[in-house]
Each structure stands twice: as C-alpha cells, then as structure tokens.
C-alpha cells in the first residue's frame, strides 16, 4: 500500500473507462508504469507520462511524444508491442498514457540477479534477439536509434519455451537524422552509453556499443569499466568525465572458463570489438554483429587496443559491486569473525600494527555440496572490497613436467601483486590431496609448492579460502597454523536460516498474500541452500506457466512436495561423522578454530 501512495494513479482507477489499474510497477524521471486490465479481460502495461516533467526534446514538431509515435509504428517480435494511447486529466493535471501488450516475464537485469548466465548459448540467444530488434530499427526508412539499451530495458518473455528478449522503454529513442542539439541525457544509465553520446552524437554504432556492454554484463556480472558515479549525481559533467577517464584503461576480462560450460574465446573478441571507443572500429551494423555471433565472419584483433600483460593478468581477477554479507541468510557467527579478523585489519591497519598483528593466512570451508561455500566466499570479497581470484583444479593443470608447480607460483605472485586479494580455491581436495595417498611424485611436488606458497601468505595482504566436500582427503599440513588456520563446517541451513533464505529470495518477486515463512521452513528440513534457491525459482516458473499473477503459498507447497532434497539424509550424517573425525586430527592449539559455524 505504501508503494501505491507514491504513485499518481490509485488502485482500481479507470483510465478513460477502458483500463483498470491493478497495481503500480515502477517510477521513472518523468513517467510511471502500471499493470492494468482492459475491458477485454487481458492484461496490459500502461506507461503514464507527466507532461510537467517532460523535456521539450521529448516532443516532435506537432507536440506528439516521440516515444508514443515511434512505438505506434513498430511491428517486430523483439520490440514491445503497441496497444493504445491517449490523454487523461487527474487531480487537475494533464497526463499522456501509452498502453503496451503485457509481457509475461522479467527484465534481463532481474534474470542475471536471480540466476547468473552460465552458458554462451544463452548469451548468444538473448543478444541475437536484441540485435534483430535493432536491425529492424536501424533499417527503417527513417532509422531509429534506441539510445538506452541496458539490462533494465530488455524484457525476457517467458511465455514461450525459449525466453525471447524484447526491447522496451523508448524514452530516449530518436530518429538518426534528427538534430541532436536538444537531446537531453538526464536519467540515462551512463555505464552502458557509448562515449560519443556524451557529446550528443548518436548512431547505430552507439546502440551496438550498448549491446556489447549488455553482453559483458551478462558474462561478468557488471557493466564494462564499471564506476560508481552516484556521488557525482549533482554534477552531470563530472559523471561523464569520470567514465571517459575510466574507459582509457584496458578492458578487464576476468577468467570465467570454469563458470561457463560452453566457453569459447571468440566471444571475448566479439565483446572487445563491440566496445571499441572509436565507432569506426566497432561493428558497423547489427547484422554484422549477428554474423560474428554465428561464426560467419572472423573477428581480427583491433590495432587500437591489443591485450597487454595487464589485461592478461586481470583475466582471473574481478572486484564486484554487490550486496556483500547482506545477501547471505544466516552464518552470523562466521560473518562476525571475518569482520573482526580480516576486514577490520584492512580498514584499521595502524591499530593492528601496534599489537604486531596482520591478516590471518586463510580458512577452510567444508561441508555437504550446495550449502553455499562458494557463494559465501564471493560475498565476502564484496563485503571486504578485495580483489577476488577463483581457482579450480583445471586452472592449474599442465601437460608439462613441473608445469603445475610453475602455475601455482605465478598464481600466488599475482595475488600478492594485487593485494588485498582473496584467493579462493574451489574443491581444494583436488589441488592439495594428502601425500599419504598420492603415489605420483609430480603431484607430491605440486602439494609441496602449494604449502610453501601458503606459508604466512597473510603478511602479503592475501587471504586464502579453500572449500571442499571432502575435507578428510586434504593434506593435513595445509591445515596447520600459518596456513589455513581457520576452518569451519558449513552445514545445511537450520530452521531460522531457511526462514531467512525464503524471505531473502522471495522479497523481490511478485507474492500473493499469505506466504508463511515459518511453514516453508518447517517443510524444508535437511534441504541445502541451493535446494531452497531451486524451490523458489521453480515456484516462479510454475507461476508464469499457470499465468498466475503472483507466487502463492499453494504453489510453494506444491513445489516443495514435488522436489526432494538433493543431498540424502544418510549423506548428511556421513558429513557430521567426517566433521567429528577430522576435528580430532587437529592439534589442541587450533581448538578455537574448530567451532561448528554456519547456518
């Protein structure tokens, strides 16, 4: 109800006797969006424009809104479809409205936040759909430039078997041949805008730059050359200067091969070409961009900016902007300990130096699969503002004798050079197996190299986190003081943590009244963290398939009853036994680090 009070139109308001307001969706600089129901019983989206807040540049010579006139003329499956438009007077003020066909789905931004992209196939499918829409716009008799292609302005239509991207929000769209002198950039998300647009120069190539930025965001979780410019909000010129300066730096391409199942180096060449600062070095048309994605043309390395050592080094490193610990339900003891032992050391180094204290070396997170060990490590990096390097065993593999040892040495050297750094080893047991059970002399040498590099690494500003589902197979020397001296068992979430997870994951989704988080938590005993996330995603999918408006308690209980835990109870009991056994092997001097901490 609080949201409705912030909107102009109240619930159940009748727009010209044809559309009934169901609820308010979002508010922009000069427009509001609502979900409405037409007299034909169908759902629609209604965009309400406040004439008093619109810039003169938003109107054509006949005082028609560009956005409405453009959309009325479009007809393409990857562009939002026009239904109706008109004017209304409410509380003595005049408004214009645009009615659009309803899209059963979510924005690309919400999709990435809910479930990060994990295949190149998905990237290509979504980007190709966007480019098809732009190809249509750019080849109209009077070409149209969208000017605001972002993850927020791409809707994914989930009503079909394969999600279809649909371009929305044409508030900044302009005819290519229209004068740019009066073009107003207020409200644009500058992280996706081509640099020439800061000088009021827009073209098909500037739209293609934005597509490259969206593509980058899909793969790496943030916009390219991302810069937090919120503190410059009052100074538009300064905001643009900061971004232009940031784009003079080499483009960072973090290592994502282990996260993307069908990773192909060619996708990076496509992104780099799309994001060239000089428009002439970008793709010259949406069709050329599509041909590159389909492998029909070869992308040659641009002479403008070839990858240098700095970029190569940064391929495995990325500092993400995110919610940090606030995105984690439960685990309060572990979060507090890391705040005290690690984050505070970075924030107040002089105070700790007085006591001859520095960073601890590292910690081990172990427990059943799906309990959030990797997720926790990533959120910790966000909370601390550290560089984050994720390593899987394949990253260190080599066909050469002693090749893996050299890779281990280079990896730790890179982490030291970029300190403060979190060096995260996923499935540590595969990299540091117990030498008591290793018969391969080369592998024993790799373990020795790893242990040597690990010694007192905290003094170099590097904090090492290892995670494993098989803690009893890790070489015991790695768990000694001066190495991974802090270690924690991460069990399945308990009642309170499950309840908090349901609240956290459901809060940004359309919910029906009557969701009982206590009941949901009771129904999911022995479900691991990834199970809870899966349940909620499946509930969203069922809601969309059933064409229900909101996730209901009935849908949630149906999904839970039909989705059993992925880790059997017998396996969980084995992990508890492993925990007790491995703790007995650790010396009494580490007893303070063996607390069962987690959910």
HELIX and SHEET records of a PDB file:
HELIX    1   1 UNK A    2  UNK A    6  1                                   5    
HELIX    2   2 UNK A   51  UNK A   53  5                                   3    
HELIX    3   3 UNK A   56  UNK A   58  5                                   3    
HELIX    4   4 UNK A   66  UNK A   73  1                                   8    
HELIX    5   5 UNK A  108  UNK A  114  1                                   7    
HELIX    6   6 UNK A  120  UNK A  138  1                                  19    
HELIX    7   7 UNK A  151  UNK A  153  5                                   3    
HELIX    8   8 UNK A  190  UNK A  192  5                                   3    
HELIX    9   9 UNK A  195  UNK A  199  5                                   5    
HELIX   10  10 UNK A  204  UNK A  220  1                                  17    
HELIX   11  11 UNK A  230  UNK A  232  5                                   3    
HELIX   12  12 UNK A  236  UNK A  246  1                                  11    
HELIX   13  13 UNK A  266  UNK A  274  1                                   9    
HELIX   14  14 UNK A  279  UNK A  281  5                                   3    
HELIX   15  15 UNK A  286  UNK A  293  1                                   8    
HELIX   16  16 UNK A  309  UNK A  314  1                                   6    
HELIX   17  17 UNK A  324  UNK A  327  5                                   4    
HELIX   18  18 UNK A  332  UNK A  338  1                                   7    
HELIX   19  19 UNK A  339  UNK A  343  3                                   5    
HELIX   20  20 UNK A  344  UNK A  347  1                                   4    
HELIX   21  21 UNK A  349  UNK A  353  1                                   5    
HELIX   22  22 UNK A  373  UNK A  384  1                                  12    
HELIX   23  23 UNK A  393  UNK A  396  5                                   4    
HELIX   24  24 UNK A  403  UNK A  417  1                                  15    
HELIX   25  25 UNK A  428  UNK A  430  5                                   3    
HELIX   26  26 UNK A  441  UNK A  454  1                                  14    
HELIX   27  27 UNK A  457  UNK A  460  5                                   4    
HELIX   28  28 UNK A  471  UNK A  473  5                                   3    
HELIX   29  29 UNK A  476  UNK A  479  5                                   4    
HELIX   30  30 UNK A  495  UNK A  506  1                                  12    
HELIX   31  31 UNK A  517  UNK A  523  1                                   7    
HELIX   32  32 UNK A  529  UNK A  545  1                                  17    
HELIX   33  33 UNK A  553  UNK A  561  1                                   9    
HELIX   34  34 UNK A  569  UNK A  585  1                                  17    
HELIX   35  35 UNK A  588  UNK A  593  5                                   6    
SHEET    1   A 6 UNK A  14  UNK A  15  0                                        
SHEET    2   A 6 UNK A  19  UNK A  27 -1                                        
SHEET    3   A 6 UNK A  31  UNK A  38 -1                                        
SHEET    4   A 6 UNK A  43  UNK A  50 -1                                        
SHEET    5   A 6 UNK A  93  UNK A 101 -1                                        
SHEET    6   A 6 UNK A  82  UNK A  90 -1                                        
SHEET    1   B 3 UNK A 105  UNK A 107  0                                        
SHEET    2   B 3 UNK A 154  UNK A 157 -1                                        
SHEET    3   B 3 UNK A 164  UNK A 167 -1                                        
SHEET    1   C 2 UNK A 144  UNK A 145  0                                        
SHEET    2   C 2 UNK A 174  UNK A 175 -1                                        
SHEET    1   D 5 UNK A 387  UNK A 391  0                                        
SHEET    2   D 5 UNK A 421  UNK A 425  1                                        
SHEET    3   D 5 UNK A 462  UNK A 468  1                                        
SHEET    4   D 5 UNK A 362  UNK A 366  1                                        
SHEET    5   D 5 UNK A 486  UNK A 489  1                                        
END                                                                             
